[in-house]
Amino acid sequence: MMGVIMNYLLSFVEEVGGSDALEKLREKISLKREKFDDNRIYPEEEFQKLLKATLEILRVDRETAEREFAHWIIKRLQEDVPEYFRRAKNAYELLKLDPLVHREWPAMGGKPRAKISMIKCEPDEIIFRYESPNKLCTFMKTLIEDVLEIYNEKGEITEEECMKKGDHYCIIRVKFLGKK
């Protein structure tokens, strides 16, 4: 997992639970560093440990945490990298960048295995294949919902296969239904 995402998760915990929650989280996972190197790839187990501790500290279930973190991070990304959102005229254009970002951006820290790829990419539909031991498909689907909302568009998001249900990967289909 990229350090930038782990830093965002720390910021999320602090904003939602306060500085005491962040301190408890740091203690729980014996986190000595102030923050993660944004451009470094950390072992998935380290992210999973951080996520598990987050759920315990904030006293929320995993699905709720994934949804809330997705809503929170999309707002932060709009503030932190507004040019990323301005590059796209619509949700389709933005979402088709996602696999590219996951493949290209972390190159400074090593070559990760692609977690997200596109099986189909047409103007009215994108089908993503997502595979990660982190199993953040709820997070991903919520990000897609939020991207549609940002561009004031309607869409239909379905998950045809899911790692949380025992499949080897998730298949997430996004049908673009036009403006609201």
Residue pairs with C-beta under 8 A, 6 or more apart in sequence:
1 41
1 42
1 43
1 44
1 46
1 47
1 134
2 38
2 39
2 40
2 41
2 42
2 105
2 106
2 109
3 35
3 36
3 37
3 38
3 39
3 40
3 41
3 42
3 109
4 36
4 38
4 39
5 47
5 73
6 36
6 42
6 46
6 47
6 50
7 35
7 36
7 38
8 69
8 73
8 76
9 50
9 51
9 54
9 69
10 22
10 25
10 35
10 36
10 50
11 76
12 54
12 68
12 69
12 72
12 73
13 21
13 22
13 25
13 54
13 57
13 58
14 21
14 22
15 72
16 58
16 68
16 72
17 57
17 58
21 57
21 58
24 57
25 31
25 50
25 53
25 54
25 57
28 53
28 56
28 57
29 49
29 50
29 53
31 50
36 42
37 109
39 106
39 108
39 109
40 108
40 109
41 106
41 109
41 110
41 112
44 132
44 133
44 134
47 134
48 133
48 134
51 62
51 65
51 134
54 65
55 61
55 62
55 65
58 65
60 68
62 138
63 138
66 136
66 138
66 139
66 142
67 138
67 139
67 142
69 139
70 138
70 139
70 140
70 142
70 143
70 146
71 142
71 146
73 143
74 143
74 146
74 147
74 150
77 84
77 85
78 85
78 150
84 94
84 97
85 94
85 150
87 93
87 94
87 97
88 94
88 97
88 151
90 151
90 153
90 176
91 144
91 147
91 148
91 150
91 151
91 153
91 155
91 176
92 123
92 126
92 176
94 147
94 150
94 151
95 126
95 144
95 147
95 174
96 118
96 121
96 126
98 116
98 128
99 114
99 116
99 117
99 118
99 128
102 112
102 114
102 115
102 116
103 114
106 112
115 130
115 131
115 132
116 128
116 129
116 130
116 140
117 128
117 129
118 126
118 127
118 128
118 129
119 127
119 128
119 129
119 171
120 126
120 127
121 127
123 176
124 175
124 176
125 173
125 174
125 175
125 176
126 173
126 174
127 171
127 172
127 173
127 174
128 140
128 170
128 171
128 172
128 173
128 174
129 169
129 170
129 171
130 136
130 137
130 140
130 163
130 169
130 170
130 171
130 172
131 163
131 168
131 169
131 170
132 163
135 163
135 164
137 159
137 162
137 163
137 164
137 170
137 172
140 170
140 172
141 157
141 159
141 172
144 155
144 157
144 172
144 174
145 155
145 157
148 154
148 155
152 179
152 180
153 176
153 177
153 178
153 179
153 180
154 176
154 177
154 178
154 179
154 180
155 174
155 175
155 176
155 177
156 173
156 174
156 175
156 177
157 172
157 173
157 174
157 175
158 172
158 173
158 175
159 170
159 171
159 172
159 173
160 171
160 172
160 173
161 167
161 168
161 169
161 170
161 171
162 170
163 169
163 170
